[in-house]
Amino acid sequence: MPQYKIVIGEEELPRAWYNILPDLPEPLPPPLRPDGSPVKPQDLEAIFPKEIIRQEMSSERFIPIPNEVLEVYKLWRPTPLFRAHRLERALKTPAEIYYKYEGVSPPGSHKPNTAVAQAYFNMKEGVERLTTETGAGQWGSALAFATNFFGLNCTIYMVRVSYEQKPYRRVLMQLWGAEVVPSPSNKTSFGRKVLDQDLSNPGSLGIAISEAIEDAVTHERTKYSLGSVLNHVLLHQTIVGLEAYKQLETLDRFPDYVVGCIGGGSNFAGISYPFFYYKKVGKAPNEARFIAVEPTAAPSTTKGVYTYDHGDTARLTPLLKMYTLGHDFIPPPIHAGGLRYHGKAPTLCLLIKHNEFESIAYNQLEVFKAADLFAKAEGIVPAPESAHAIRAVVDLALEAKKTGEKKVILFNLSGHGLLDLKAFDEYLSGTLKPYEYPKEEVEKSIQRLYDLYPWLKTFS
Ligand SMILES: Cc1ncc(COP(=O)(O)O)c(C=O)c1O
């Protein structure tokens, strides 16, 4: 009998997250203020609690997970690791395909791994309300779920087009007690400014981040919470890879490829950074490769520029060194809401820059074909974001078929797609179109960035 599901017990739940900062190929370029000077920890205190800031800058390799956080994690962790025997058979590949299934969390994705930790550390420091942004609603629902457990209020700025098109995620957030505001909104001065210029603005993640930060800094005992990109978020996600390592160890396997989709980079970092560490300390029997997958509609690492840029449209966040399409990027209406972001996590970008990690882009039609194949073979409907990883895995498995090599492929199935069926409906009815973001648009955006900060050219 083939083994489909590799489970480990609660007692094997990792007790510490892995911090990649001490293991990067060069020190991470620091976040900068608009005048080019480095951000100080105190600058971040208006938006984050002290413990989160400490984690953001920590050089400790392993950071303990508090018991209160572990207790909540136990609701769905350790998550199962599946061997995709049926997908392997459908592809007639000699490769072994494994996936870590994060869709079993109550909100349906990996996002609560950090939401629970962030809500806990804020609660410990007396914060009463968290603000955040959400695109498709996955992150917002994870934070609503987490704040509810720790008795915090939560205000979520949801990109207006998703607010209108994805009522079920909004309902989920409201059910867990959060206030959900369509962004751009009248609640913030930045939102009002955007609406003054264009009342029908559909919103973007960049705008929603600006609104959420403004709300946090202008209110007492209110802080801001981010669902991706920053070091502490990626840190919390490493529980995924740490568990997967233990699960694969029971089979005496180490992946040749670790694959994940990237919006801001957190689920991919979560599954891949621990394996990068084990490879570094000599535990990999092979030349493990790490492959990040993004949409051709938001191709930050494949068409973007590695430079300092803001994380939001209103330029409220510090400048982060990353691959960016420019902070004024207006995302095309594709069906992988969580991947429509202009930048990516600075640690991941540094690893790509140093060729330690690779990246690749696919259009949404190729991605949904892979999602269709996966749903039929494995039975699970993947989130459109996660389906990007599946597309790359299918190609790697077909490559292995050509060469006859018995490669071990691991990917993060970061969420289920049961609240994304409208996208699947469009795919099935044949109306879904491929889209490539033009390079010229990136160049124009980056030129505007350099006009704003002429000193940047010498940094890039
Ligand atoms: C299911 C799922 N996967 C992936 C992502 C992309 O985010 P990240 O790159 O931070 O994992 C999102 C973001 O919303 C998501 O909801």
Ligand as a Chemical Component Dictionary entry (heavy atoms), coordinates in Angstrom:
data_LIG
# 
_chem_comp.id                   LIG 
_chem_comp.type                 NON-POLYMER 
_chem_comp.pdbx_formal_charge   0 
_chem_comp.three_letter_code    LIG 
# 
loop_
_chem_comp_atom.comp_id 
_chem_comp_atom.atom_id 
_chem_comp_atom.alt_atom_id 
_chem_comp_atom.type_symbol 
_chem_comp_atom.charge 
_chem_comp_atom.model_Cartn_x 
_chem_comp_atom.model_Cartn_y 
_chem_comp_atom.model_Cartn_z 
_chem_comp_atom.pdbx_ordinal 
LIG C1 C1 C 0 -3.296 30.900 -0.201 1  
LIG C2 C2 C 0 -2.248 31.928 -0.410 2  
LIG N1 N1 N 0 -1.054 31.549 -0.873 3  
LIG C3 C3 C 0 -0.059 32.444 -1.091 4  
LIG C4 C4 C 0 -0.254 33.793 -0.854 5  
LIG C5 C5 C 0 0.867  34.725 -1.152 6  
LIG O1 O1 O 0 1.428  35.332 -0.040 7  
LIG P1 P1 P 0 2.855  34.950 0.488  8  
LIG O2 O2 O 0 3.805  35.095 -0.658 9  
LIG O3 O3 O 0 3.136  35.913 1.570  10 
LIG O4 O4 O 0 2.791  33.553 0.971  11 
LIG C6 C6 C 0 -1.474 34.244 -0.377 12 
LIG C7 C7 C 0 -1.681 35.673 -0.094 13 
LIG O5 O5 O 0 -2.714 36.167 0.149  14 
LIG C8 C8 C 0 -2.495 33.290 -0.134 15 
LIG O6 O6 O 0 -3.689 33.665 0.323  16 
# 
loop_
_chem_comp_bond.comp_id 
_chem_comp_bond.atom_id_1 
_chem_comp_bond.atom_id_2 
_chem_comp_bond.value_order 
_chem_comp_bond.pdbx_ordinal 
LIG C1 C2 SING 1  
LIG C2 N1 SING 2  
LIG C2 C8 DOUB 3  
LIG N1 C3 DOUB 4  
LIG C3 C4 SING 5  
LIG C4 C5 SING 6  
LIG C4 C6 DOUB 7  
LIG C5 O1 SING 8  
LIG O1 P1 SING 9  
LIG P1 O2 DOUB 10 
LIG P1 O3 SING 11 
LIG P1 O4 SING 12 
LIG C6 C7 SING 13 
LIG C6 C8 SING 14 
LIG C7 O5 DOUB 15 
LIG C8 O6 SING 16 
# 
